[in-house]
Amino acid sequence: MELPRGMKDFEAQENSNIEHIRYHFKQLSNLYGFSFMEPSVLESLTTLETKSGPAIRDEIYFFKDKGDREVALRFDFTMGLTRYATAQKSMKLPAKISAFGGVFRYDEPQKGRYRYFHQWDIEVYGKPNLEAEAEIIELTSRLFDSLLLKNITIDINHRNLVESFINKTFDSKEPQLVADILRAVDKISKKSKDEIITEFESKGYEKSKLEKILDFSQIKGSIKEVENVFDTSQLESWDELKSLFSSLENRGVSNIRINFGIVRGLDYYSGMVFEVFDKNSKLGALAGGGRYDTLTKAFGRDDIGATGVAGGVERIILTMEEQKIIPELGQNRVAVIYVNDEMQKVAFSIASLLRLNNIPTDIDLAGRNIKKQMDAASNSRYSIIVGPNEIEEGNVVLHDMKDGKEGTISLEKLTEDPNSVLNSEKL
């Protein structure tokens, strides 16, 4: 029996890694005042087509249900959360919402991205406000800090800035032209400059103008560095981008830079955009977001705007593995092992005591010998060995599963302070 292409089972270590990121995300989500929810995994197909139209069908799972209704599996959280937020006529604004869970995309499977994968997501709905963008980016930066990831860079840009430069270069404001050239810019991190020029020349675009746009998209750095190499006075929204940069610096977010090549591929982005990278990795963007007021309007709400960000959990896990900071599966886990059948009752009593004190604890249920119990305990940080000689003296053996060192701990101390198992001094 095989799984459908692009699907996978999430085994213990990977599931533990996902929960590790979920924990840090929910902590920060609460700290910043975001209400945590999960939008429906199943949406009406028309909802997911709201902005991109029928073309989105090539990228998603959709089908007819038993009532002959066209439905689809969510491909991100933004569509569902925006559908929800725009329907809440009495919702207090600004509304800050977060979500974490699985999404489905009918993409070609790749490293760090199956057709079912996990995302974290935060959104702010309300009057367009630069500080909403700053809040979103600040929380994003703090999340990567809390996961102990290094070399993280947040590249920011503005869609209006790039679109205005495209319009001036091609002396045209035709929407299809702008959409095509934005797609060309978005491909610069995935394809060579020559490949992109060849592809878009075949669509009738002039080579010299394509080169000018692609050269422009390579400009990146601090405000000063960008202004030293380019006359920014001709760019729309440059002052807005500078204001965001200043706000982030004021909030203590220092790992940011301007990058004119960041445009985000989705059609609904309408203002500030950004992506997050490990600058020493080739995995691509770990998170991305920006302002998308056109989507709330498409859902019938001209009175509110929206900004948000989503991050790819599996790709972040791969980055953590590259940086060797993946938490061990059993780092706070204890295994209780009994030497013989007579010690089994005491061992179960100790296991229950530890569990009552929220210490993850394993114990053998099958009555296996001590060797097999020790083998099964290999994923635990410590093991407590219950033997007749030690019990007679009121003790148990505490075994470090990492280095094999052993010592004794009294049952009295264990009863009074079960956490002493995890907080004990070096054996």
N, C-alpha and C positions, 0 to 999 in steps of 0.2 A: 504493500500500500504506500503510495507516494502523495505528498502534499501537492496542491496546485502550485504552478510555477510562481515564484516570487513570495511565497509564504514560508514561514518557519515556526518552529517551536522555540519558546524561550525557556531555556534550562535554568537551573538554580542560580548559577553565578551571574548570568546575564540579567535574570529577573531581579536579583539582589542589587545589581548596578543601577537598574531602572528605578528601583525603590529608593536607592541612595540619592539619586537626582531629584526624584519626586519629593523626598523629605526636605531637601534644601530649598527647592522651589516653593513648596507650600509655606515654609517658615518665612521666607522673604516676602511672599505674596501677602501673608497676614501682616507682616511688619510694615509694609507699605500701604496697607488699607485696601487691598483688593479682595473682593468677594469671590470665593472659589465655587465654581459650578461645573457641570458637565453638560454641554448641549447634546441633543439627540444624535445617536450614531447614524440614524436613518433620516434622510431629508427628502422632501419632494424634489424631483429632478428640476422643476422650474426654479426652485430656490437657488440651486447650485449654478443654474444657467443665467442668473440675474444679470451679471456683468459681462461674462465672456460669451454668452449665447451657446448655441448647439456645439460649437467647437470644443467645449470642455468635455464632451462625451468621450473624446479620444483618450482622456487622461484619467477617467474615473470608472468606478464600478456602478452600473445602473441597470435596472431591470423592471419588469412589471410585477406587482404583487398579486395576491389571489383576488383582489378586487379590481384588477386590470388598471391599477394606478401606476404611473411612472414614478419610481423612487430611486434614490441613489445613496451609497455609503459616503459619509463625510470624507472630504479629501484634506480639510484643514479645520481649524476651530473658528477662524475669522468669519466665515459665511454663516455658520450656525449662531454664533454669539451676536453677530450683527442683525440677523433675522430676529433673534430674541429681543435685543435691546431696542430696535426700532419699533417693535410691537408694544413696548411698555410705555404707554402714553403718560403715565403718572410717575415714571421713574425719576428719582432725584438726580440731577446732573451737577457736576460731572460724575458719571458712573464708572467705577473701576472694577473690571471683571477678569478673573484668571481661570485657566483650565489646564488639565493635564490628562493625556490618554492616547489611545490608538487612532490612527487615521489610515485611509486606504487610497492608494493611487495606482492607476494602471500604467506605471512607468516601466522602462527597462530596468530590471534589478541591477544594482551596483553596490560597490563597497559602502557599507554604512547606510544603505537604503534598500529595504525590501518593499514589496507592494503593500505590506502592512507594517507600520512602524509607529513610533511614539513621538509626540510633540509636547512641549510646554508652551503656554500662550498667555499673554496679558494684553488687555485692550482698555482704552479710555474713551468713553463716549461723552460728548458735550460740545460746547462752543470751541472752535479751533483756537488753540493756545500753545505757544511755543514751549511753555513749561510742562505741558502734557508730554511732548516729545522728550524733553529732558528727563522727566520722571521715568518714562519707559526705558530710556537708554541707561540711566543711572541704575535702575533695578537689574537690568541685563548685565551690566558690568559687575555689580555686587554678587550676582549669582555665580559667575565664572570665578570670582575671587573666593567665594565660599566653597567651591569645588576644588580649590587649590591649583587651578590651572594657570600656567605661566605663558608668557609670550602672546597674550590675547590683545588683539587690536580691533577697535570698533571704527569702521570706515563710514563716514557720513557724507551725504550729498543731498541735492534737491532736484526733483524731476523737472520743475519749471526752468531751472538753470540750464539743464541739458537740452530740454525741448527748445528753449529760446535760441541756444547756440545752433541747434540743428536747423531751425527756421531761417536764421540769418545766413548760414552756410549754403543752404539749398535755395534760398530766396523763395520759400514756399511755406504755407501753413496747412498744407493738405494733411488731414489726420492719418491717412494710410501711410504717407511718406514718413511722418514722425514715428508711427508705430513700428515700421520696418527698421528704421535707423536705430531706434531704441533697442530692438532685438539684436541688431548688429553689435551695439555697445555691450549688451548683456552677455554676449558670447566671447568677449575678449579674454576672459579668464579660462575659457575652455578650449578655444581654438587659436591658431596662429593668425597674425594680422593678414598674411597673404591668403589664407583659406577664407577668411571673412570677406576680404575684398573680392575674391573670385566669385564667391557665392552671391554677393549683392550686386556685383557688376552684371551678372547674368539676369538680374531683375531690372536692369536698365539704369542703375545709379552710377554717376560719374566717379571714376577712380580717384581723381585728385580731391574731390569733396569727401569721399569715404575716408581717404588717408587723413585729411584734416580732422575729421570727427574722431577717428581712432587715436590719433596723436593726442587730441584734447582729452580723451578718456584715460590716458596714461598719467595725467597730472595728479599728484597726490602730495600730502604733507600738511604742515601747520598752516595757519592763516598767513603768517609772514612768508613762509616758503612758497605758497601758491601765488601770493601777490608779487613775489620777486620774479616769477617766471611767466606770468600771464596778466594781461590787462583786464582785471576783474570788473572794471567800471562798465563794461559792455554787457555784463551778465545780469539777467533778472534773478531776483531772490538771493543774490550774494550777501546782502546785508542781513537777511534772515538767517542764512547759514552761519554767518559770523556771530550773530546773537545767540544761536543755539550752542555754538562752540564755547562762547563766553560763559553761558549758564552752566554748562557741564563742568568747565574748569572751576567755577564757583562752588559746585557741589562736590568737588574733590575727585572728579572722574578725569584721569589724566591719560588713559590709554586710547585716545581718540585722534583721528586725523581726517582731513578732507580727502576725498577720492572721487574724482569726476567720472570714474568708470562704474560707480555703483548706481544702477537705475532700477533694479528689481524687475523681474520678468512679468509679473502679473499686471493685467491691464488696469486694475482698480486703484493703483497708487497715484496720488495726485499732488504730493508735496514732498516733505522731508522723507528721505529713505536712508537706510543704513544696513550694514552687514557686519558680522563678527567672524574673525579668523584667528587661528593659531598661525602666526607668521612663519613658523618653522615647519608647518605641515602642508601636505598637498591634498588634504581631504576636502578642501573647499569651505564654503560658509557653514558655520556652526549654528548661526541664528540670523534672522533678518526681519526687517519690518519697516514701518514708516506710516505716513498719513494717507488715509484713503477715504476722503470725504465724498468722493463720487459713488462709493458703494452705499453709504447711508441714504444718499439721494435716490439711488436706483431702487432702494427698498421703500421709497416714498416719504423720507424724512429730510426735508430741506433745512430744517431748523437745528440739526445736530451734525457734528463732524465726528471723526474717529481716527485714532492712531493706535498702533499696537506692534507686537513683535511675537514671533514664534521661533522655537529652537528645536533642532533635531536631536532627540535623546540618544539614539544609537550612534550617531556621528560624534556626539560629545563623549560617549563611552570609549569609542575608538581613540579619541584624542587623549583621554585619561590613560588609556593603555599605552599609547606612545610615550607619554610623559611618566609612566610607571607610578601612577598615584591611584590605581584601582584599590578600593578597600577590600581586605580579605573577607571571604564569605563568612568565616567563623571567628572573627576577631574578638567578639565578646560572648562566644558560645562556650558552654560547659557540658561535658559528657560525664554522667555518673556511671561508674563501672563496678560491678559486684564480683567478688572472687569466686563465690560458690552460691548454691541455692539458698543456704542459710542466711546469707547477707543480702538477699534480694529485697526483703521487706524493708530493711533499714535504708537501702539504696533508693527505693521508690519514695520513701518518706523524705529523704534529702532532696530528691528531684522535685517533688511537689513544693517543698519549702523554697527552693530557688525560683521556681516558676511563679509562685505567689509574690515574689519580690521582683518580678519582671526581668529575670535573668534567663535568656534563651537556653534551654536545657534539653539534652537528649539522654535517653536511657533505653537499653535493649529490652524488647518485649518478648523475645523468642527463647530466652534462657540459654543463649549461646555461651561458649567458653570465653575466658578472659582475653585470649588472643584475638578472637573474632570481634569481641567488643572493642578492643583497642584499635583494630583496623577500621571499624566503623566510625570511630571517634576522630579520625584523622583530620576532619574539617573543623574540629573544635579548637579553641585557643587553650583551654585547660581541661583536664579530666580529674575527677575525684574518684579515687579507688577505695572501695569499701571492703576491708579485709578483717578477719576475726581477731588477729593480734592487735591491730590498731584500735578496733572498736572496744576491745577489752580495756584499753587504756584511755578511752574517751576521745580517740582521734580518727581522722581519715588521712589518706595520702593525697596530696595535691601535686599533680604532674603537669609540667609545662610541655605542651604538645609540639612547640617549636624547637626547643633545644634539648628536650629530654630530662631536664633537671627536676628533682623531686624534693618535697619537704612534707611536713605534717601540719595539719591545722586541727584545732580542737573542735569537737562537736558543739561545745558551749559557745565558742566564738562564732562558729558558723550559724548557730541559731540566733544569737544576738545581732549579728551583722553579716547577713548572707553576701553582701557586696564585697566582703573582705576577700572572697575568692578571686575577684577581678582586680581588687586594689592592693593585693598583698605585695610585699617587697620581693625582690629577686630571690628565687629559690636557691 
